[in-house]
Amino acid sequence: MKWTTKITKITGVKYPVVMGAFAGIGRAKFAAAFSNAGGLGIITALNFSNLKKFREELELMEKLTTKPYGINLTVAPPMMAEKNPNARTEDTYIEYINLAIDHGVKFFTTSAYKANKLGDLVHKKGYYWFHKCSTIPHAISAEKDGADAVTLVGLEGTGFKNPNQQTSLINITIGKKLLNIPIIAAGGFGDARGFLAALTMGAEAVCFGTAIMATKECPAPESFKNRLINQDIFDEEYYKQIYHFQLKDKSIWSPASGHSEKILSMEEFMREIIGGAVDILKNLGFNNSEFKTL
């Protein structure tokens, strides 16, 4: 089945899926596996302390895939930047963007804080800027600033929380009514039903984070993957860590871990997502050869 959405049209990827940004492990081998499996792999620039290391990673990526991929630029909020002289600001990434464009990169995602300057630079070069948001008001603001798409992260996601954050269900369905630019759904998605549900609720793609951390290509330790697979998402303490409504980073995976039962290759993971979605559609009587959200 062919998958056609605004995001597949923009990026040229086979499936409407985008890789999350990962501190530490968001590197070429992981991103290339995602791109080769049909999605938009993402290299996280935060993981490279200087342009030389970043250039080497881009060169490695070029050896590993000919498929589209993007770069994530994680911008530190002002309070964090004031406390940490090594925090990454917009100015930090100007040369990273120029270098990435020299290597053929066309897609840039930004997160953690406003990144208008970076978005403007990407647009000036003729390419695409997706901004990650945790709330609808932030997404509306990003649209006004010119973002080509927004990744809307529901409360089910991990990392930095916002006390006004809604669930993925509300983010996508309300966002679809209020936004004119494409929505990439994130937060708790980890199986075929969630993937398909996100698209029918109004998303143009789904962002996978926790769900792909239990893949063979993920550079996280095996012990980490086994803990993720065996996570009891109904545990009270785990529940409190996820749904705490505090602006504090938690080193823990999302409830999408509840869908992870064993370590798979990235190709196997993608087949389960896409193949499972096709089976669901057929069972519902959908007989078309193309699934379109346009």
N, C-alpha and C positions, 0 to 999 in steps of 0.2 A: 504493500500500500504506500502511496506517495503522501507525504505530509507537507502541506502548504500553509504557512502562516506569515504574518508580517516579518517575523524574525528570521524564518528560513529564506525569505525573499531578500532581506537586507544582507544576511551573512553568507548565504549560499551553502549552508550546512544541510545534511540529509534529513536530520530529525530536529524538531524544535526543543532542543535541550542545551543548556549552558552550564559549564562547570563553575562551581563556586570558587571564591578566592581563598587560598589557604596560606596562612603564615607558616613559614618553615618548610612545608612540603609542596607548595604550589610551584613546581618546577617543570622543566621541559619533558622529562620522561612521563610524568603523570599526565600533563596536559596533552602531550602527543597521543597518548593512548586514548584519551577522551575524544580528541579530534578524529583519530583514525576509526573510532567506533561510530562516528556519524554526528557528533555534537560539536559545540564550540569550546575547545579547550582553552584554559586561561592560565597564563604565567603570572604569578604575583610578584610585581617589581619590588615590593617590600623586602623580599628575601635576598636582595643583592645590594651589597653595601657600596658598590661603585660601578661605574659604567663598564669597566673592563670585564667584571664578572657577569654583568648583564649581557654584554655583547657575546661572551662565550656561550651563554645560555640560549640566546637567539640563534647562534650558529648551530648549536646542538639540535634545537628544535627543527631547523631547516633540514637536518639530516634524518630526523625521525618521522617527519610528516610533510606532505604536500597539501594538506587540508587547511581550511581556514582556522585561525586561532586568534585570541585576543590577549591583551595585557591589562591587569588590574593595578590601579594606582590608589593605595590606601592613604588618605590624607588625615593627619593627626588633628583633632580639634584644638582650638587655641589654648585651652587650659593645659592640655597634655604637652603641647609644644613649648609652653612657658616653663614647665617643670623639667623637660627633657631636651637638652640641646641637640640631641641626635634624632629627634622626632622628624618624621617626613612631612614636609609642608608642600604646597603646590609648587613652589619654586624648585624644590628638590627634583621634581619629576620632569621639568622642561626638557632637559637633555635626554632623559630616558625616552620620552615620546619621540623626539627627533630621531634618535637611534633606531627605535622600533620601526618607525615609518621607513627609514632607509632600508630596513630588512623586510619590507613588504607588509607590515602589520597594518590593518585597516580598522580594527575594532578595539576600543578602549573602555574599560569599566572603571568607575571611581566609587569610592566608599568611605564610610566613617565620618566625613564632613563635606561641606560644600566644596565644589571643585570647578567653579565657573571659568577660572582662568585656563584650566587644563581643557575643559570642554571647548572653549573658544579657540584654543590652539589646534585641537584636533579638527574642528570644523574648518579652520583656515586652511588646513592641509587637504581638506576634501574628504575626511573620513568620519567615522561614527563614534558617538559618545553615549554610553549607557550609565546611568547613575543608580546606585543602590540606596534604597530608602526603607525606613522602618514604619513610617506613618503616611497616611494619605496627604496631610498638609505638606509634608516634605516632598512628596511625589509631585504635587501641584506646583510647588515652588521650582522643582527641577525642570518640569515641563516649561514653565515660564522662562527659565534660564537657557532653554534651548536643547535639553537632553533629547536624544533620538528615541530613547526607551528608558524605562525604569525597572529595576528589579525591586519588587515589593516583598519585604521579608515579614512574615507573620510571627506572632508571638511564639510559635512552635520552634522557630529558629534559635540558634545559640549565638554566643558572642555578645556584643554590646546591645543592651536592651534599652527600650524607651518606655517610660512609665505610661505613655499614652498609646502604646502599641496594641493593635488589634490582632485577631487571629487571621490566618491565611484565608479562610473562607470570606471574612468581611473585607479584608484588604482587596482581594481580587474582584469580588462582586460589586462593591461600592466604587472601587477604583475604575472599573470598566465604565461606570456611569459618569464619573467626574473627569476622567482623563481622555485625551485624544491621541496620545502616543502609546505605543505598544507596552504591555505589562509582561514582565518575566516573573513568574511566581516562585517564591522561595519560602521555606520554613515548614519542615516536617514531611516533605514529599520523598517517598522512597519505594513506591511500587507502581505497577501499571494502572491501577484504579486511581491513585492520587494524581498521576501524570495526566490521565485522560480527564479527570474531574477538573483539574486546573484549566485545561484548554476549553472545556465546555462552560466554565464559569467566567471566562473572559480573558484568560492569559494567552499570549502568543508564543510562549515557551515556558519551560520549567527549569529552574536552577537546582542542580543536585550538589549537595555538600556532604553531609554525614553519610548518605546512601552510598557514595563511591569510596568512602574511606576504608571499606572492608573489601576492596578489590585487590587483586594481586599486584597491580601496577602502582598502587598507592605506596609511597615510601615510608609510611608509618610502621613501627615495629609490629611483629606478629602478635606480641603480647597485648598491644593496644587493640588490634583488630579483634582478637578473641574476647576481650572485655566488652567491646562494642557489640559484638554478636550476642553475647550473653547478658546484655543489659536488661534488667527488669524495668520496663518503662512505667510500670504501675507502682513501683516502689515509692513510698511517701517522701523520702529524702530527695530522691531524684526529681520527683514532681516539684518540690520546693525550689530546687536549683533551676529548673527550666522556667517555671512560672512565677518568678520572684519580683518582676517589674522594677528592677534596679539597673541603673546605668553602670554595670560592672561586668567585666569580661569573665566568663566562666569557662574553664578548661574541661568541657564536657560536650558530648555529642547530642544531637537533637533526638526527639522521639521517632524520627525516621529509622533509627536503629532497630526499632521493633519489627521492621520488615527484613532486616538482615539476618539470614539464617546460616550462611556459610560464606567462606571467602571465594569470590568468583573472579574470573578475568573481566576486564572492562567490556570485552566483546560479549561475554556471557551475560553480564549485567544489562547491557543495552538490549540484547535479544529478549531478556525477560520483560523489560519495560515495554518495548515496542511490540514484541510478539504478543504479550499479554493484553496490551491495549487493542490490538487488532482482533484478538479472540473475543474480547468484551463487546466490541462494536458489532462483530458478526452475530453474536448471540442476541444482540438487541435488534437485529434485522437490518443493520447498515451494510449494504452490498456494493457501495461505490468503491472504485479503485483509488480514490483520492480523498483524504480528509483535509478540508479547507476551513480556515477561520476567517478568510477574507470576505 
